Amino acid sequence: MMAKRTTAGSGKIHLKWVRSAICTPVKHKLVVKGLGFTRLNQVIERPDNAAIRGMVAKIPHLVEIVQE
């Protein structure tokens, strides 16, 4: 049985959509939608886990991590 690992940053992460997804590949648009963004300059809160960090890593030119 695997032990549950916790990271120092296990909490919430605030993300802001800063650049339009127009003229981006379809995969990038799907990642933006998968994160839950609905409009530009929107700030959302998501759990700080590997899945969300991986999604953000795929589109670093479209979103930014807001320090709050």
Summary of the structure (lengths in Angstrom):
residues: 68
radius of gyration: 13.1
end to end distance: 36.3
largest distance: 45.6
contacts: 143
relative contact order: 0.32
helix: 28%
strand: 22%
